[in-house]
Amino acid sequence: MSWFSSKRAPTAPPPQPDTATPLVNGRYRLGARLGEGGSSRVHEAIDLRTGNTVAVKLIHLPTGLTAEQRQEWIERLHREATLARRLEHPDIVAVYEAGLQGQLAWLAMERVRGVDLHRYTQPQRLLPENLVLRIGARVGAALAHAHAHGVVHRDLKPANVIVNLAADQVKLADFGVARDTDASHTRTGLSLGTPAYMAPEQLAGAPASAASDAYALGVMLFELLAGRRPHQADTLGALLQAMAHERPADLATLRPDLPAPAVAAVVRLLATRPDARPTDLEAWARHVAALAALMTRMLAPAPSPAH
């Protein structure tokens, strides 16, 4: 059963079918597993109609649900998949098709090659600061596009940004817990997303918003620049206590080599009050991209004198 399909993917001569591997929707031949979460896994797959390589995410429906709860869960997933397909941006992973097959929901998506940003949050693997700002500007612009279409990501973190540095590619992935900003589709107090990157108001039970996505972007950039998050704790309770009673770590102290405007751009995203964060992430992204370009020029070696 397919909820929707897209003709955006280019076509190529279809390969010969291989009946030894699983087939999704009579169309997607599953291959190597690319990753997995608590209730989902992602496979590389061949689209037998087009011959293209795609990624297919398989999501297990929760067990023990009543018929009414199951229908509600399916309708929510359908809505989220439809919203994700609405987003056509070069730095957002494209969703082509989605549906149900038995006890599995599935999404066929753009296959992106690269690594996620989590590896670059380790102190020994930090990226150059001008590159971090360039990536941040592109993620900010991608979020602004999503917000303009009524979609809040809700789970922005380094693991959900895929980069291919050699190809200058940045892709914002996994809108799997994204929500329409229509209040009728938002459940106040529903704790979705990764707590370490959630805004204070989300942790207090408020619904996610564009402002909470901005906060998550700030946490991610702070971590990419400093090798640690603004608040660190071993448990959710300790994190809540730290965010309520402790000042965040000072980025300028941790990275005294960073230009003050770069520090200020990140710190603005981390404001405790949502209305104190940038309301126009597109404008913020342009500003940060300009900072990154200036820093790149400053870091460039001086030209050799002509003889």
C-alpha positions in Angstrom: 0.0 0.0 0.0 1.5 3.4 -1.1 0.4 6.7 0.5 1.9 8.8 -2.2 4.6 8.7 -4.8 6.9 11.2 -6.5 8.2 11.4 -10.0 11.2 13.6 -9.0 13.7 10.7 -9.1 15.3 10.4 -12.5 14.9 7.2 -14.4 17.4 4.6 -15.8 17.0 1.2 -17.3 15.6 -1.1 -14.6 17.9 -3.9 -13.5 16.9 -7.6 -13.6 14.9 -8.6 -10.5 16.6 -10.5 -7.8 14.0 -12.7 -6.0 16.4 -13.7 -3.2 16.2 -10.4 -1.4 13.1 -8.6 0.2 10.9 -6.4 -1.9 9.0 -3.4 -0.5 5.9 -2.2 -2.3 6.7 -4.5 -5.2 9.3 -2.0 -6.2 12.2 -1.5 -3.9 14.7 -4.4 -3.6 16.4 -4.1 -0.2 20.2 -4.3 0.0 22.7 -3.5 2.7 21.6 -2.1 6.0 22.8 1.5 6.4 21.7 2.2 9.9 19.1 1.5 12.6 17.3 3.1 15.5 15.1 1.8 18.3 12.1 1.0 16.0 13.4 1.5 12.5 16.2 0.6 10.2 17.4 2.0 6.9 18.5 -0.1 3.9 20.1 0.8 0.6 17.7 -0.4 -2.1 17.3 -0.6 -5.9 14.1 1.0 -7.4 13.1 -1.7 -9.9 11.1 0.7 -11.9 13.9 3.2 -12.5 17.1 1.4 -11.7 18.1 4.1 -9.2 19.7 3.5 -5.9 17.6 4.9 -3.0 17.4 4.5 0.7 14.3 2.8 2.3 13.5 3.4 5.9 11.4 0.7 7.6 9.5 1.6 10.7 7.9 -1.0 13.0 4.4 -0.1 14.1 4.2 -0.2 17.9 2.7 -3.4 19.4 -0.1 -3.6 21.9 -2.1 -0.7 20.4 -5.8 -0.6 20.3 -7.4 -0.3 16.8 -8.1 3.3 17.5 -4.5 4.0 18.6 -3.1 2.1 15.7 -5.1 4.2 13.3 -4.1 7.4 15.0 -0.4 6.3 14.8 -0.7 5.5 11.1 -2.5 8.8 10.3 0.3 10.7 12.1 3.0 8.9 10.2 1.2 9.5 7.0 0.9 13.2 7.8 4.6 13.4 8.6 5.7 11.6 5.5 3.5 13.9 3.4 5.0 16.9 5.1 8.5 15.6 4.5 7.8 15.2 0.8 6.8 18.8 0.7 10.3 19.9 1.4 12.3 20.3 -1.9 15.7 21.8 -0.9 19.2 20.9 -2.0 20.3 20.5 1.6 17.4 18.3 2.8 17.2 14.6 2.0 14.3 14.1 -0.5 11.4 11.8 0.3 10.0 10.1 -2.9 7.3 7.7 -1.7 5.8 6.2 1.5 3.3 3.6 2.5 2.5 0.6 4.7 3.4 -3.1 4.2 2.2 -5.4 6.9 3.4 -4.2 10.3 5.9 -1.9 8.7 5.7 1.7 7.5 8.2 2.6 4.9 9.7 5.6 3.2 11.7 5.7 0.0 14.3 8.5 0.2 17.2 10.0 -1.6 20.4 7.9 -1.0 23.0 10.1 0.4 26.6 9.1 0.7 28.8 10.6 3.4 29.1 10.6 7.2 27.1 12.2 9.9 28.4 15.1 11.9 28.6 13.1 15.2 32.1 12.0 14.4 33.2 15.6 14.2 32.0 16.4 17.8 34.9 14.5 19.3 37.6 16.9 20.6 40.3 15.2 18.5 38.3 15.4 15.3 36.9 19.0 15.3 36.6 20.6 11.9 38.0 24.0 11.0 35.8 26.7 12.5 35.1 28.3 9.1 33.9 25.0 7.8 31.7 24.5 10.9 30.1 27.9 10.2 29.5 27.1 6.5 27.8 23.9 7.5 25.8 25.7 10.1 24.7 28.3 7.6 23.5 25.6 5.2 21.6 23.7 7.9 20.0 27.0 9.1 18.8 27.8 5.6 17.4 24.3 5.2 15.5 24.7 8.5 14.2 28.1 7.3 12.8 26.3 4.2 11.2 23.7 6.4 9.7 26.3 8.7 8.3 28.3 5.7 6.4 25.1 4.7 5.0 24.6 8.2 7.4 21.8 9.3 9.4 21.7 12.5 12.3 19.2 12.5 12.1 18.4 16.3 15.2 16.2 16.3 18.1 18.2 15.0 21.4 16.8 16.2 24.8 16.0 14.6 23.7 12.4 13.8 20.9 13.8 11.5 23.2 15.9 9.4 25.1 14.0 6.7 28.2 15.6 5.1 30.4 14.7 2.2 33.2 17.1 2.6 35.0 16.2 -0.6 31.8 16.8 -2.6 30.8 19.9 -0.6 27.5 18.2 0.3 25.4 18.9 3.4 22.1 17.1 3.9 19.6 17.5 6.7 18.0 14.1 7.3 15.4 12.4 9.3 12.3 14.4 9.7 10.8 11.2 11.2 9.5 13.1 14.2 8.7 16.3 12.3 5.3 17.9 12.9 3.0 20.3 11.1 3.0 23.5 13.1 -0.8 23.5 13.0 -1.8 23.3 16.7 -4.4 20.6 16.0 -1.6 18.3 15.1 0.7 19.1 18.1 0.6 17.3 21.4 1.8 19.5 24.2 4.2 17.6 26.4 5.0 14.8 24.0 8.8 14.2 24.5 10.1 13.6 21.1 13.6 14.3 20.0 17.0 13.9 21.7 16.9 15.6 25.1 20.5 16.9 25.0 19.6 19.1 22.0 16.1 20.1 23.1 15.3 23.7 24.1 14.4 24.5 27.7 10.8 25.1 26.8 10.5 21.7 25.1 12.0 19.9 28.2 9.4 21.8 30.3 6.6 20.3 28.1 6.0 23.1 25.5 5.4 22.0 21.9 8.3 22.2 19.5 8.6 25.2 17.3 10.9 27.0 14.8 12.6 28.6 17.9 13.3 25.1 19.4 14.9 24.0 16.1 17.1 27.2 16.3 18.2 26.2 19.8 19.1 22.7 18.7 21.2 24.2 15.9 23.0 26.2 18.5 23.8 23.2 20.6 25.0 21.3 17.6 27.3 24.2 16.5 28.6 24.7 20.0 29.5 21.0 20.1 31.2 21.1 16.7 33.3 24.0 17.8 34.1 23.1 21.4 33.9 19.3 21.5 31.2 19.4 24.2 27.7 20.7 24.7 26.7 23.8 26.6 25.1 21.7 29.3 26.4 18.2 30.0 24.8 15.6 32.3 24.6 11.8 32.5 20.8 11.6 33.1 17.7 13.5 31.9 17.0 14.7 35.4 20.5 16.0 35.8 20.3 17.8 32.5 17.0 19.5 33.5 18.6 20.6 36.7 21.7 21.9 34.9 19.6 23.9 32.4 17.4 25.3 35.1 20.1 26.3 37.6 23.5 26.5 35.8 24.8 28.9 33.2 25.8 27.2 29.9 29.5 26.7 29.3 31.1 29.8 27.8 32.1 29.3 24.2 34.4 32.3 24.2 36.4 30.8 27.1 36.5 27.3 25.5 37.5 28.7 22.2 39.3 32.0 22.7 40.6 31.8 19.2 37.2 32.2 17.7 36.2 35.6 16.3 33.7 37.4 18.5 31.0 37.6 15.7 31.2 33.8 15.3 30.7 33.2 19.0 27.8 35.7 19.1 26.1 34.0 16.2 26.1 30.7 18.0 25.2 32.2 21.4 22.2 33.9 20.0 20.7 30.6 19.1 21.1 29.4 22.7 19.0 32.1 24.3 16.9 30.7 27.1 13.8 32.6 26.0 12.5 31.5 22.6 11.7 35.1 21.6 15.3 36.0 22.1 16.6 33.6 19.4 16.8 34.6 15.8 13.3 34.6 14.3 14.6 34.6 10.7 16.9 31.7 10.3 17.3 32.5 6.6 18.8 35.9 7.5 20.9 34.3 10.3 22.2 31.8 7.7 23.3 34.5 5.3 25.1 36.4 8.1 26.9 33.2 9.2 27.8 32.2 5.6 29.4 35.7 5.1 31.3 35.2 8.4 32.5 31.8 7.2 33.6 33.3 3.8 35.5 36.1 5.6 37.3 33.6 7.9 38.2 31.4 4.9 39.8 34.4 3.2 41.7 35.3 6.4 43.0 31.7 6.7 44.1 31.5 3.1 47.8 31.6 2.6 49.2 34.9 1.2 50.0 34.8 -2.5 53.7 34.5 -3.4 55.3 37.7 -4.5 55.8 38.0 -8.3 59.3 37.9 -9.6 
